[in-house]
Amino acid sequence: MAARKHPPPPTQEAHRTNALLEDIRAQQQVMLEAIASMREELERKFGERFDGVDTRLKLLEESVRSNSAEIRKNSEDIRRLFGGLAEVSDEVRRLRADFDRREERSRIEALEARVERLELHLKVG
């Protein structure tokens, strides 16, 4: 059997290199932990912001729905009122016509009364 070879003992340079690698690994670990912590903090802050935006958006959507319903109701009321306005306009025209006819009747009655007085005075009829 062949004798096993043992690796040569580490030199002082190898010790320095190993120490440097351990230091780099430790710094890398600290940086990864800091990045993970920053990520968690950002996720928390964005989550809070998105929750706030979601709440405001829901309120805005509800306001839009409510305003839309009120606008529809107001539009129906306006249509109904315009229909009623047409009816009122027709009624005013009818009343004016009635008034004009009453005025004519009053004039005719006054003329008839005058004619009747003249006839009595002249003893014509």
C-alpha positions in Angstrom: 0.0 0.0 0.0 1.1 3.4 -0.8 1.6 5.8 2.0 -0.9 8.6 2.2 0.3 12.0 1.7 -0.6 14.6 4.2 -1.2 18.1 2.9 1.6 20.4 3.7 1.2 22.5 6.8 -0.4 25.8 6.1 1.9 28.7 5.8 1.6 32.1 7.3 0.3 33.4 4.0 -2.4 30.7 3.9 -3.4 31.6 7.5 -3.8 35.3 6.4 -5.8 34.2 3.4 -8.1 32.1 5.5 -8.5 34.9 8.1 -9.4 37.3 5.2 -11.9 34.9 3.8 -13.6 34.5 7.2 -13.7 38.2 7.6 -15.3 38.6 4.1 -17.8 35.9 4.9 -18.7 37.6 8.2 -19.1 41.0 6.4 -21.2 39.3 3.7 -23.4 37.7 6.4 -23.9 41.1 8.1 -24.7 42.7 4.7 -27.2 39.9 3.9 -28.9 40.4 7.3 -29.1 44.2 6.7 -30.6 43.6 3.3 -33.1 41.2 4.7 -34.0 43.7 7.4 -34.4 46.5 4.9 -36.6 44.3 2.8 -38.8 43.5 5.7 -39.0 47.2 6.7 -39.9 48.1 3.1 -42.5 45.4 2.8 -44.0 46.6 6.1 -44.1 50.3 5.0 -45.4 49.4 1.5 -48.0 47.2 3.1 -49.2 50.0 5.4 -49.3 52.4 2.4 -51.2 50.0 0.2 -53.6 49.3 3.1 -54.2 53.1 3.3 -54.6 53.5 -0.4 -57.0 50.5 -0.5 -59.1 52.1 2.3 -59.2 55.5 0.5 -60.0 53.8 -2.8 -62.9 51.9 -1.2 -64.2 55.2 0.2 -63.8 56.9 -3.2 -65.6 54.0 -5.0 -68.5 54.2 -2.4 -68.7 58.0 -2.9 -68.8 57.5 -6.7 -71.6 54.9 -6.4 -73.5 57.2 -4.0 -73.1 60.2 -6.2 -74.1 58.2 -9.3 -77.3 57.0 -7.6 -78.1 60.6 -6.6 -77.4 61.9 -10.1 -79.7 59.2 -11.5 -82.4 60.2 -9.0 -82.0 63.9 -9.8 -82.2 63.1 -13.5 -85.5 61.3 -13.0 -86.8 64.2 -10.9 -85.8 66.7 -13.6 -87.5 64.6 -16.2 -90.6 64.4 -14.0 -90.5 68.1 -13.3 -90.2 69.0 -17.0 -93.2 66.9 -17.6 -95.1 68.7 -14.9 -93.9 72.0 -16.3 -95.4 71.2 -19.6 -98.7 70.4 -17.8 -98.5 73.7 -15.9 -97.8 75.6 -19.2 -100.8 74.0 -20.8 -103.0 74.9 -17.8 -101.8 78.5 -17.9 -102.7 78.7 -21.6 -106.1 77.3 -20.9 -106.7 79.7 -18.0 -105.6 82.6 -20.2 -108.0 81.6 -22.9 -110.8 81.2 -20.2 -109.9 84.6 -18.9 -109.9 86.2 -22.3 -113.4 84.6 -23.0 -114.7 85.9 -19.6 -113.5 89.4 -20.5 -115.3 89.1 -23.8 -118.4 87.8 -22.1 -118.3 90.7 -19.7 -118.1 93.2 -22.6 -120.9 91.5 -24.4 -123.1 91.5 -21.3 -122.3 95.2 -20.8 -123.2 95.9 -24.4 -126.4 93.9 -24.1 -127.3 95.9 -21.0 -126.7 99.2 -22.8 -128.8 98.0 -25.8 -131.5 96.9 -23.5 -131.5 100.4 -21.8 -131.6 102.1 -25.2 -134.4 99.9 -26.4 -136.3 100.8 -23.2 -135.5 104.4 -23.6 -136.6 104.3 -27.3 -139.3 101.8 -26.5 -138.2 99.7 -29.4 -138.5 96.1 -28.5 
